[in-house]
Amino acid sequence: MFDLIIKGGSLPDGRVTDIGITGGKITAIESLGTAEAARTIEATGDLVSPPFVDPHFHMDATLSYGLPRKNASGTLLEGIGLWGELKQVMTQEDVVARALKYCDWAASMGLLAIRSHVDTCDDRLLGVEALLDVREQVKDYIDLQLVAFPQDGFYRSPTARNNTIRALDMGVDVVGGIPHFERTMEDGAASVKELCEIAAARGLQVDMHCDETDDPLSRHIETLAYETQRLGLQGRVAGSHLTSMHSMDNYYVSKLLPLISEAEINVIPNPLINIVLQGRHDTYPKRRGLTRVKEMLAMGINVSWGQDCVLDPWYSLGTADMLDVAFMGLHVAQMTSPADMRTCFDMVTVNSAKTMGLQDYGLRVGAKASLQILDASDPIEALRLRATRLYVIANGRVISQTPRADATLNLEGRPQTSRRRHTVSEN
Ligand code: FE2
């Protein structure tokens, strides 16, 4: 007797099978025949996938668009300035309310694990207090991992170093940084070294905003890879953005990529934000600013797409939909072959779960029964349609349902309804 059976779903690898769930865990992935369950969902060929995972977000800033004003230039630097203005006036209650609203959106979109940076440059640390509270409030359905992020510079902002350590003492999970925003290249490299040492001493993961600039001489990823090796942190360190790599000299990149691979750095490009914020000082040709995704994947480096922003000082759109993120990444990185498109789906599911170090994730017996059923037959169709999340299941419980979208047509001689499903053979 199962708590829940999902009948006849198409898994991302193409298998069509049943999934049995008991006690919040996946207990069977096989044909379950006439097995009984308290509840049965007929998936009948719909895609059943593990939940989406966003490895890069800012939940303290989300849904603040327009507070206290909008970003007129649209640049990263005006966004950082604007966020500084908002920090002066925001309250802890305000941050909690915005973050919980965002988590509702995420739950409805099948996004059940999020790594959020939280700014540690405010001496009151009210964003940290707020997101620790939210992490606890949503823990039954969203894995929320927090990164101590010195937005205004670990050394450049006078109290950031102290506050970042305080935030870790308060229970923030991951060590962050922003080396390209320190005053000098030397300070940037020193910040990478010290922050990695802090993580190693505490047994924590590292995730730095690294080289989020069009400056090809911004090479902090090299230091991050070196420190990762030196301190034995392989597999536990992430480099977010790495946009300078778009503009780097090809010969230098041919030396750099093996170093990133050896250090097992997880790489997190954020395509919605990178395509909007990078290349802003260019005339034409105007650089895309996305890091070298295909080249890193070809070397076996774990690359996952992050969302970064929804309705905040840096980005005026967004819906908590990781399919939007993957869709943009697919276009900007020109990942249009069937194999590449499937990889783009992995980059918002299994790859990002690996980045976050999620142990009980995935469609396998014994894993946590968190999954989603989409109105699509396979990952490529899910991307094309940004498919409706028909059911979202967290720890064995259905937490969200959305009806299929069918248009009602009034066209003579044509069917009365139209859906956008259209499966394409990959051969
Ligand atoms: Fe970010």
Residues whose N, C-alpha, C, O or C-beta is under 5 A from the ligand:
A	BS01	FE2	D308
